[in-house]
Amino acid sequence: MPAELQRARGRPHPVTRAALLALFAALVLLRIPSLAQPPGGDQGLYAYAGTRVLAGEVLYRDAWDQKPPGLHLAYAAMWAVWPHDAVVAAVDLALACLTAVGLLALGRRLAPATSTGLWAAGLFLLLSNPALGRLGGVRTRAQAEVFIGALVTGALLLVWPGLSARARRATSAPMAAATFAAGLTLGLAFLFKYNAGAYLLPAAVAVAAAAHGSSRKPLAATGRGLLVLGAGFVLVVILTLGWFLVNGALTDLYHATITYNMFYSGETYTSGLAFVRYLVTFPVRHAWLDSLWWLGGLGTVALMLAALRAPHLWIVPAWVVAACVSIAVNGGRGLPQYFVQASPALALAAGWLMAWCWQRVRVAGRILLVAMVAFGILRVSNFDKAFASAWWDTQYLAGQIDRTTYLERFGAPASGDKYSALANEELGRWLAAETRPGERVLVFGFSPYALVVADRASASRFYWSRPVIVDFLEGTPRYGPTGLLEELDRHAPRVVVLQRRDWDPDGPDSATYFLNHPALAAWLSAHYEAAGELGNYLLWRRR
């Protein structure tokens, strides 16, 4: 590709800048009604763990979940600041805005004096809106991948000073501090999900690009930068492991976040070849389903060609590759939240391509470009869903829809879906009415947010049932149905709730498993009496 195609051709036209900024603001405003939405099923897991952290309990030892600690600690901070349903959507919106601002800055460093950053931020806000998915996006808001995307964007901002003359004059001390801070930031991303360690790749490429742009000895400078970057990353990991060691939860941390996740991911891959096949094929398949993957994929290919003449451009393709590796490590289930982490990288690649094309065509060509992009986006993206969701949320906020009717949009209480916002709230109110503060309860299923609504603690650290149902580490002290029964004997919950239709078709539901397990069923019949049903929940009171 000719070198002149890599050089900026002046700043974007004021009309272009104004239009993109107006789109930026409109896309942020479109997300504000989502503050009415309840937390999703997974978010209920994180919220309960966060409340137990605030109560002084230790993750994994007292509240067991497969996610690494970063997500639960983030939810603890969220609930400490604002213990309300809306905090999930509010944090998700804040992270989206921060990421978009980061893309604005990265766009200027990727292609100075162009509208790359504005295009990237606009495409990110437009095409990564959770409302484009099912149920208004309630299941993907404030997932680990949203935090990871924002943290990686921030880390690249720190370590990638750009190729301007000012950056080349930067002294080594500020650069070292920024690189160390980038390592710390990537370490925090690692705490949200261990597969986020893949993002050390684009950071390393950025370190090399910065060294070649500001040092007379680029190889030595790159080596020093990588050591500093790694030091920041490792420091976060060491401090975290040390904290769990001191609190006697290091083994539980290992089993929950490594042993269980290896089992969980391995369920979808029959061999190493199956993993490689999925890694290579899913980006192409997803591009047919997601406009941002389509545009970002085109931009990534174009950047790889352009990087043959401008090596610093390799940072963005490396970012996309790292995101794909991170997604594949999660497993081949194709859950929507897994793909969220790639959105910033794809938006930056797409923004660079749009800005590059925009500057090289006249008015007629720009109209044609916009029409082609709009057609491709509208062909795939469900904007009608996004607008319908925003309108539904707005009507509820305006008082035109009652609470029950609104929550029914997010799963019916007696449906075959394991997640129902209304069922969680109804169960939470029942738990609060049936028990006193300080009394423990058992909710055996996938409705941990009911515990948050009721402000009650689980009688077992397994506050969701799947690890018990699959007999994870049965025979190891404190694990499996034997470990659950020991906790139940110790805490004597005031009420027991068994959920039906929660794990279909992946195996028996929680109620069926519990009632068919000889020891658990005997314990229940010996100490409890039936208290009726509530939707998918079977209820018992202690005699």
C-alpha positions as CSV (number, residue, x, y, z in Angstrom):
1,M,0.0,0.0,0.0
2,P,1.5,3.4,-1.0
3,A,3.0,5.4,1.9
4,E,0.9,8.4,1.1
5,L,-2.2,6.4,2.0
6,Q,-0.9,6.2,5.6
7,R,-0.4,9.9,6.0
8,A,-3.2,12.2,7.3
9,R,-4.8,14.6,4.9
10,G,-5.7,17.3,7.3
11,R,-8.2,17.4,10.1
12,P,-11.8,16.2,9.6
13,H,-14.2,18.7,8.2
14,P,-16.1,20.6,11.0
15,V,-19.4,19.3,9.6
16,T,-18.2,15.7,9.8
17,R,-16.9,16.2,13.3
18,A,-20.1,17.9,14.5
19,A,-22.3,15.1,13.0
20,L,-20.2,12.3,14.6
21,L,-20.2,14.1,18.0
22,A,-24.0,14.5,17.7
23,L,-24.3,10.8,17.0
24,F,-22.1,10.1,19.9
25,A,-24.4,12.1,22.3
26,A,-27.5,10.5,20.8
27,L,-26.2,7.0,21.2
28,V,-25.4,7.7,24.9
29,L,-28.9,9.2,25.5
30,L,-30.5,6.1,23.9
31,R,-29.0,3.9,26.6
32,I,-30.2,6.0,29.6
33,P,-33.6,4.3,29.8
34,S,-31.8,1.0,30.4
35,L,-31.3,2.2,34.0
36,A,-34.7,0.8,34.7
37,Q,-33.7,-2.8,33.9
38,P,-33.1,-5.4,36.6
39,P,-29.9,-7.3,36.9
40,G,-29.6,-10.4,34.7
41,G,-29.1,-14.0,36.0
42,D,-25.3,-13.9,36.0
43,Q,-25.3,-10.4,37.5
44,G,-27.3,-11.8,40.4
45,L,-24.4,-14.2,41.1
46,Y,-21.9,-11.3,41.2
47,A,-24.2,-9.1,43.2
48,Y,-24.8,-11.7,46.0
49,A,-21.0,-12.4,46.2
50,G,-20.4,-8.7,46.4
51,T,-22.8,-8.3,49.3
52,R,-21.1,-11.1,51.1
53,V,-17.7,-9.4,50.6
54,L,-19.3,-6.3,52.2
55,A,-20.5,-8.4,55.1
56,G,-17.0,-9.5,55.8
57,E,-17.0,-13.0,54.2
58,V,-14.2,-14.3,52.0
59,L,-14.8,-15.2,48.3
60,Y,-14.8,-18.9,47.5
61,R,-14.4,-19.9,51.1
62,D,-17.8,-18.5,52.1
63,A,-19.4,-17.6,48.7
64,W,-18.4,-19.9,45.8
65,D,-18.5,-18.9,42.2
66,Q,-16.4,-19.8,39.1
67,K,-15.5,-16.2,38.1
68,P,-12.2,-14.8,39.3
69,P,-12.4,-12.2,42.1
70,G,-12.3,-9.0,40.1
71,L,-15.9,-9.2,39.1
72,H,-17.2,-9.9,42.6
73,L,-15.1,-7.1,44.1
74,A,-16.4,-4.7,41.5
75,Y,-19.9,-5.6,42.4
76,A,-19.1,-5.1,46.1
77,A,-17.9,-1.6,45.2
78,M,-21.0,-1.0,43.2
79,W,-23.3,-2.1,45.9
80,A,-21.4,-0.1,48.5
81,V,-21.9,3.1,46.4
82,W,-25.5,2.4,45.3
83,P,-27.3,-0.7,46.5
84,H,-30.0,-0.6,43.8
85,D,-31.0,-2.7,40.7
86,A,-30.1,0.3,38.5
87,V,-26.4,0.2,39.5
88,V,-25.7,-2.6,37.0
89,A,-27.0,-0.8,34.0
90,A,-25.5,2.5,35.3
91,V,-22.0,1.0,35.5
92,D,-22.4,-0.7,32.1
93,L,-23.3,2.7,30.6
94,A,-20.4,4.4,32.4
95,L,-17.9,1.8,31.2
96,A,-19.3,2.2,27.6
97,C,-18.8,5.9,27.7
98,L,-15.3,5.6,29.2
99,T,-14.4,3.0,26.5
100,A,-15.8,5.3,23.7
101,V,-13.7,8.2,25.1
102,G,-10.6,5.9,25.1
103,L,-11.3,5.0,21.5
104,L,-11.4,8.7,20.6
105,A,-7.9,9.1,22.0
106,L,-6.6,5.9,20.5
107,G,-8.0,6.9,17.1
108,R,-5.9,10.1,17.2
109,R,-2.8,8.0,18.0
110,L,-3.6,5.5,15.3
111,A,-4.1,8.0,12.6
112,P,-3.4,11.6,13.7
113,A,-5.5,14.4,12.2
114,T,-8.2,12.1,11.0
115,S,-11.7,11.3,12.2
116,T,-10.7,7.7,13.1
117,G,-11.4,8.2,16.8
118,L,-14.9,9.7,16.2
119,W,-15.8,6.9,13.8
120,A,-14.6,4.3,16.3
121,A,-16.4,5.8,19.2
122,G,-19.6,6.2,17.2
123,L,-19.5,2.7,15.8
124,F,-18.7,1.3,19.2
125,L,-21.7,3.0,20.9
126,L,-24.0,2.2,18.0
127,L,-23.2,-1.5,17.4
128,S,-22.2,-2.7,20.8
129,N,-25.4,-1.5,22.5
130,P,-26.6,-4.5,24.6
131,A,-30.2,-3.6,23.6
132,L,-29.5,-5.1,20.2
133,G,-29.6,-8.5,21.9
134,R,-32.3,-10.5,23.7
135,L,-34.4,-9.1,26.5
136,G,-33.0,-5.6,26.0
137,G,-29.5,-6.8,26.7
138,V,-30.1,-7.5,30.4
139,R,-27.9,-10.5,30.3
140,T,-24.8,-8.8,28.9
141,R,-24.7,-5.6,30.9
142,A,-21.8,-5.2,33.3
143,Q,-20.4,-8.6,32.6
144,A,-16.7,-9.3,33.1
145,E,-16.0,-8.7,29.4
146,V,-17.4,-5.1,29.7
147,F,-14.9,-4.3,32.4
148,I,-12.1,-6.1,30.5
149,G,-12.8,-4.0,27.3
150,A,-12.6,-0.8,29.2
151,L,-9.4,-1.8,31.1
152,V,-7.6,-3.0,28.0
153,T,-8.5,0.3,26.2
154,G,-7.1,2.2,29.1
155,A,-3.9,0.1,29.2
156,L,-3.2,0.7,25.5
157,L,-3.8,4.4,26.1
158,L,-1.1,4.3,28.7
159,V,1.5,2.3,26.8
160,W,0.9,3.7,23.3
161,P,1.9,7.4,23.3
162,G,1.6,7.6,19.6
163,L,4.1,8.5,16.9
164,S,4.0,12.3,17.2
165,A,7.1,14.4,17.6
166,R,6.0,15.1,21.2
167,A,5.9,11.4,21.9
168,R,9.3,10.8,20.4
169,R,10.7,13.4,22.8
170,A,9.2,11.7,25.8
171,T,11.8,10.8,28.5
172,S,12.2,7.3,29.7
173,A,11.0,7.9,33.3
174,P,7.4,9.0,32.3
175,M,7.3,6.2,29.7
176,A,8.3,3.6,32.3
177,A,5.7,4.8,34.8
178,A,3.0,4.7,32.1
179,T,4.1,1.2,31.1
180,F,4.1,0.0,34.7
181,A,0.6,1.5,35.1
182,A,-0.5,-0.3,31.9
183,G,0.8,-3.6,33.4
184,L,-1.2,-2.9,36.6
185,T,-4.3,-2.2,34.5
186,L,-3.9,-5.5,32.5
187,G,-3.4,-7.3,35.8
188,L,-6.8,-5.9,37.0
189,A,-8.3,-7.2,33.7
190,F,-6.8,-10.6,34.4
191,L,-8.6,-10.6,37.8
192,F,-11.9,-10.4,35.9
193,K,-11.1,-13.4,33.7
194,Y,-7.8,-15.2,33.5
195,N,-8.1,-15.5,29.7
196,A,-7.7,-11.7,29.6
197,G,-4.0,-12.4,30.0
198,A,-4.1,-12.6,26.2
199,Y,-4.2,-8.8,26.0
200,L,-0.6,-8.7,27.0
201,L,0.0,-9.3,23.3
202,P,-1.3,-5.9,21.9
203,A,0.3,-4.2,24.9
204,A,3.6,-5.8,24.0
205,V,3.2,-4.6,20.4
206,A,2.4,-1.1,21.6
207,V,5.5,-1.2,23.8
208,A,7.6,-2.1,20.8
209,A,6.0,0.6,18.7
210,A,6.6,3.2,21.3
211,A,10.3,2.1,21.7
212,H,10.9,2.3,18.0
213,G,9.3,5.8,17.9
214,S,11.2,7.3,20.8
215,S,14.5,5.5,21.3
216,R,17.8,5.2,19.5
217,K,18.1,1.7,20.7
218,P,14.6,0.3,20.1
219,L,15.4,-3.4,20.9
220,A,16.9,-2.6,24.3
221,A,14.0,-0.1,25.0
222,T,11.5,-2.8,24.0
223,G,13.0,-5.3,26.3
224,R,13.0,-2.8,29.3
225,G,9.4,-1.9,28.5
226,L,8.3,-5.5,28.4
227,L,9.9,-6.1,31.8
228,V,8.2,-3.1,33.3
229,L,4.9,-4.1,31.8
230,G,5.2,-7.6,33.1
231,A,6.2,-6.3,36.5
232,G,3.0,-4.3,36.9
233,F,0.9,-7.3,35.7
234,V,2.6,-9.8,38.1
235,L,2.4,-7.4,41.1
236,V,-1.4,-7.5,40.9
237,V,-1.5,-11.3,40.6
238,I,1.0,-11.7,43.6
239,L,-0.9,-9.4,45.8
240,T,-4.2,-11.1,45.1
241,L,-2.8,-14.6,45.7
242,G,-1.2,-13.3,48.9
243,W,-4.5,-12.0,50.2
244,F,-6.3,-15.3,49.6
245,L,-3.4,-17.2,51.1
246,V,-3.6,-15.1,54.3
247,N,-7.4,-15.7,54.5
248,G,-7.2,-19.4,54.0
249,A,-9.0,-19.5,50.6
250,L,-6.2,-20.1,48.1
251,T,-7.2,-23.7,47.5
252,D,-10.8,-22.7,47.0
253,L,-9.8,-19.9,44.7
254,Y,-7.8,-22.5,42.6
255,H,-10.6,-25.0,42.4
256,A,-13.3,-22.4,41.6
257,T,-11.5,-20.3,39.0
258,I,-9.2,-22.9,37.4
259,T,-10.3,-26.5,38.1
260,Y,-14.0,-25.7,37.5
261,N,-13.4,-23.5,34.5
262,M,-11.2,-26.1,32.9
263,F,-14.1,-28.5,33.3
264,Y,-16.6,-26.0,32.1
265,S,-14.6,-25.0,29.0
266,G,-13.6,-28.6,28.3
267,E,-17.3,-29.6,28.0
268,T,-17.4,-27.8,24.6
269,Y,-14.0,-29.1,23.1
270,T,-13.3,-32.7,22.4
271,S,-9.6,-32.1,21.5
272,G,-7.0,-29.4,21.0
273,L,-7.9,-29.5,17.3
274,A,-11.5,-28.6,18.1
275,F,-10.3,-25.6,20.0
276,V,-8.2,-24.4,17.0
277,R,-11.0,-25.1,14.6
278,Y,-13.4,-23.0,16.6
279,L,-10.8,-20.2,17.0
280,V,-10.3,-20.0,13.3
281,T,-13.9,-20.3,12.2
282,F,-16.0,-18.4,14.7
283,P,-14.9,-14.8,13.7
284,V,-16.1,-15.5,10.2
285,R,-19.4,-17.0,11.3
286,H,-19.9,-14.1,13.8
287,A,-19.3,-11.5,11.1
288,W,-22.5,-12.8,9.4
289,L,-24.5,-12.2,12.6
290,D,-22.9,-9.0,14.0
291,S,-22.3,-5.8,12.1
292,L,-19.4,-4.7,14.3
293,W,-17.6,-8.0,13.6
294,W,-18.3,-7.5,9.9
295,L,-17.0,-3.9,9.7
296,G,-14.2,-4.6,12.3
297,G,-13.1,-7.6,10.3
298,L,-12.8,-5.6,7.1
299,G,-10.9,-2.9,9.0
300,T,-8.5,-5.5,10.6
301,V,-7.6,-7.0,7.2
302,A,-7.0,-3.5,5.8
303,L,-4.8,-2.6,8.8
304,M,-2.7,-5.7,8.3
305,L,-2.0,-4.6,4.8
306,A,-1.3,-1.1,5.8
307,A,1.0,-2.3,8.6
308,L,3.4,-3.7,6.0
309,R,4.5,-0.1,5.6
310,A,3.6,1.3,9.0
311,P,4.4,-1.3,11.6
312,H,2.8,0.6,14.5
313,L,-0.6,-0.3,13.0
314,W,-0.1,-3.9,14.0
315,I,-1.3,-2.9,17.5
316,V,-5.0,-3.1,16.5
317,P,-4.8,-6.5,14.6
318,A,-2.9,-7.9,17.6
319,W,-5.8,-6.6,19.9
320,V,-8.4,-8.3,17.7
321,V,-6.4,-11.6,17.7
322,A,-6.0,-11.4,21.5
323,A,-9.8,-10.9,21.8
324,C,-10.5,-13.9,19.6
325,V,-8.2,-16.1,21.7
326,S,-9.8,-14.9,24.9
327,I,-13.2,-15.7,23.6
328,A,-12.3,-19.2,22.4
329,V,-10.7,-20.0,25.8
330,N,-14.1,-19.4,27.4
331,G,-15.4,-22.4,25.5
332,G,-17.4,-23.0,22.3
333,R,-20.8,-22.2,23.7
334,G,-21.0,-18.9,21.9
335,L,-22.6,-17.0,24.8
336,P,-23.2,-13.3,23.8
337,Q,-21.2,-11.8,26.7
338,Y,-18.1,-13.6,25.5
339,F,-17.9,-11.5,22.4
340,V,-18.4,-8.1,24.1
341,Q,-14.7,-7.8,24.9
342,A,-13.7,-7.6,21.2
343,S,-16.0,-4.6,20.6
344,P,-13.4,-1.8,21.3
345,A,-10.8,-3.4,19.1
346,L,-13.2,-4.0,16.3
347,A,-14.6,-0.5,16.5
348,L,-11.2,1.0,16.3
349,A,-10.3,-1.1,13.2
350,A,-13.6,-0.2,11.6
351,G,-13.2,3.4,12.5
352,W,-9.8,3.5,10.9
353,L,-11.2,2.0,7.7
354,M,-14.2,4.4,7.6
355,A,-11.9,7.4,8.1
356,W,-9.4,6.2,5.5
357,C,-12.2,5.8,2.9
358,W,-14.0,9.0,3.9
359,Q,-10.9,11.1,3.2
360,R,-10.4,9.7,-0.2
361,V,-13.7,10.1,-1.8
362,R,-15.8,13.2,-2.7
363,V,-19.4,13.9,-1.8
364,A,-21.0,11.3,-4.1
365,G,-18.5,8.7,-2.9
366,R,-19.3,9.6,0.7
367,I,-23.0,9.2,0.1
368,L,-22.4,5.8,-1.5
369,L,-20.0,4.8,1.4
370,V,-22.6,5.7,4.0
371,A,-25.3,3.9,2.1
372,M,-23.3,0.7,1.7
373,V,-22.3,0.7,5.4
374,A,-25.9,1.4,6.5
375,F,-27.2,-1.4,4.3
376,G,-24.8,-3.9,5.8
377,I,-25.6,-2.8,9.3
378,L,-29.3,-2.8,8.9
379,R,-29.2,-6.2,7.2
380,V,-27.8,-7.8,10.4
381,S,-28.5,-5.5,13.4
382,N,-31.9,-5.6,15.2
383,F,-32.3,-1.8,15.7
384,D,-36.1,-2.4,16.0
385,K,-35.3,-4.4,19.2
386,A,-33.1,-1.7,20.6
387,F,-35.7,1.0,20.1
388,A,-38.5,-1.2,21.4
389,S,-36.5,-1.9,24.5
390,A,-35.7,1.7,25.1
391,W,-39.3,2.7,24.6
392,W,-40.5,0.0,27.0
393,D,-38.0,1.1,29.6
394,T,-39.0,4.8,29.1
395,Q,-42.7,3.9,29.6
396,Y,-41.9,2.2,32.9
397,L,-39.8,5.1,34.1
398,A,-42.7,7.4,33.2
399,G,-45.1,5.4,35.3
400,Q,-47.1,4.1,32.4
401,I,-46.3,0.4,33.1
402,D,-46.6,-1.3,36.5
403,R,-43.7,-3.1,38.0
404,T,-45.1,-6.6,37.5
405,T,-45.9,-6.0,33.8
406,Y,-42.5,-4.5,33.3
407,L,-40.5,-7.3,34.9
408,E,-42.5,-10.0,32.9
409,R,-40.6,-8.8,29.9
410,F,-37.5,-10.4,31.4
411,G,-38.8,-13.9,31.8
412,A,-42.1,-15.3,33.1
413,P,-42.1,-16.7,36.6
414,A,-43.3,-20.2,35.6
415,S,-41.5,-20.4,32.2
416,G,-38.9,-22.9,31.2
417,D,-36.2,-20.2,31.4
418,K,-33.8,-20.5,34.4
419,Y,-33.8,-16.7,34.7
420,S,-36.9,-14.6,35.5
421,A,-36.5,-11.1,36.9
422,L,-40.1,-11.2,38.3
423,A,-39.6,-14.6,39.8
424,N,-36.4,-13.4,41.6
425,E,-38.2,-10.4,43.0
426,E,-41.3,-12.4,44.1
427,L,-39.0,-15.0,45.8
428,G,-37.0,-12.2,47.5
429,R,-40.1,-10.7,49.0
430,W,-41.3,-14.1,50.2
431,L,-37.9,-14.8,51.8
432,A,-38.0,-11.5,53.6
433,A,-41.5,-12.1,54.9
434,E,-40.8,-15.6,56.1
435,T,-37.5,-15.0,57.9
436,R,-35.9,-12.5,60.2
437,P,-32.6,-10.6,59.5
438,G,-29.7,-12.8,60.3
439,E,-31.5,-16.1,59.6
440,R,-30.0,-18.1,56.8
441,V,-31.9,-19.6,53.9
442,L,-31.2,-22.1,51.1
443,V,-32.1,-21.2,47.5
444,F,-31.0,-24.3,45.5
445,G,-31.2,-23.2,41.9
446,F,-30.2,-20.2,39.8
447,S,-31.9,-17.3,41.5
448,P,-29.2,-15.8,43.8
449,Y,-30.5,-12.3,43.2
450,A,-33.6,-13.2,45.4
451,L,-31.1,-13.4,48.3
452,V,-30.0,-9.8,47.5
453,V,-33.6,-8.6,47.3
454,A,-34.4,-10.2,50.7
455,D,-31.0,-9.2,52.2
456,R,-30.5,-12.8,53.4
457,A,-27.4,-15.0,53.5
458,S,-27.3,-18.4,51.9
459,A,-27.0,-21.4,54.2
460,S,-24.4,-22.8,51.8
461,R,-21.4,-21.2,50.0
462,F,-22.9,-22.9,46.9
463,Y,-25.5,-20.2,46.4
464,W,-26.1,-21.6,42.9
465,S,-26.7,-25.2,42.4
466,R,-24.8,-26.2,39.3
467,P,-21.4,-27.2,40.9
468,V,-23.3,-29.5,43.3
469,I,-25.5,-31.1,40.6
470,V,-22.5,-32.0,38.4
471,D,-20.8,-33.5,41.5
472,F,-17.8,-31.2,41.1
473,L,-15.0,-32.5,43.4
474,E,-17.3,-34.8,45.2
475,G,-15.2,-36.6,47.8
476,T,-13.1,-33.5,48.5
477,P,-13.9,-31.9,51.8
478,R,-16.6,-29.2,51.6
479,Y,-17.5,-30.0,48.0
480,G,-20.3,-31.9,46.3
481,P,-23.6,-32.9,47.9
482,T,-21.7,-34.2,51.0
483,G,-20.2,-30.7,51.5
484,L,-23.6,-29.1,51.0
485,L,-25.2,-31.3,53.5
486,E,-22.5,-30.5,56.1
487,E,-23.2,-26.8,55.7
488,L,-27.0,-27.3,55.9
489,D,-26.6,-29.2,59.2
490,R,-24.4,-26.4,60.5
491,H,-26.5,-23.4,59.5
492,A,-30.0,-25.0,59.7
493,P,-31.7,-22.7,57.2
494,R,-35.1,-21.3,58.2
495,V,-36.6,-22.0,54.7
496,V,-35.5,-24.1,51.8
497,V,-36.4,-23.2,48.1
498,L,-35.8,-25.7,45.3
499,Q,-36.0,-24.4,41.7
500,R,-37.5,-26.3,38.8
501,R,-36.8,-25.9,35.1
502,D,-33.5,-24.2,35.7
503,W,-30.9,-26.4,34.0
504,D,-32.9,-28.0,31.3
505,P,-31.9,-29.6,28.9
506,D,-28.3,-29.8,30.4
507,G,-29.4,-32.3,33.1
508,P,-31.8,-32.6,36.0
509,D,-33.2,-29.3,37.4
510,S,-32.3,-28.4,40.9
511,A,-35.5,-29.6,42.6
512,T,-35.4,-33.0,40.8
513,Y,-31.8,-33.5,41.8
514,F,-32.3,-32.5,45.4
515,L,-35.4,-34.6,45.9
516,N,-33.9,-37.7,44.2
517,H,-30.6,-37.5,46.2
518,P,-31.1,-39.9,49.1
519,A,-29.1,-38.0,51.7
520,L,-30.5,-34.6,50.7
521,A,-34.0,-35.8,50.5
522,A,-33.8,-37.5,53.9
523,W,-32.4,-34.3,55.5
524,L,-35.3,-32.3,54.0
525,S,-38.0,-34.6,55.1
526,A,-36.6,-34.9,58.6
527,H,-36.5,-31.2,59.3
528,Y,-38.9,-29.4,57.0
529,E,-42.5,-29.3,55.9
530,A,-43.9,-28.3,52.5
531,A,-45.0,-24.7,52.2
532,G,-46.5,-24.6,48.7
533,E,-45.1,-23.4,45.4
534,L,-44.2,-20.0,43.9
535,G,-43.9,-20.2,40.2
536,N,-41.0,-22.6,39.5
537,Y,-40.1,-22.7,43.2
538,L,-40.9,-25.5,45.7
539,L,-41.0,-24.1,49.2
540,W,-40.3,-25.6,52.6
541,R,-40.4,-24.3,56.2
542,R,-38.3,-25.6,59.0
543,R,-40.4,-27.5,61.6
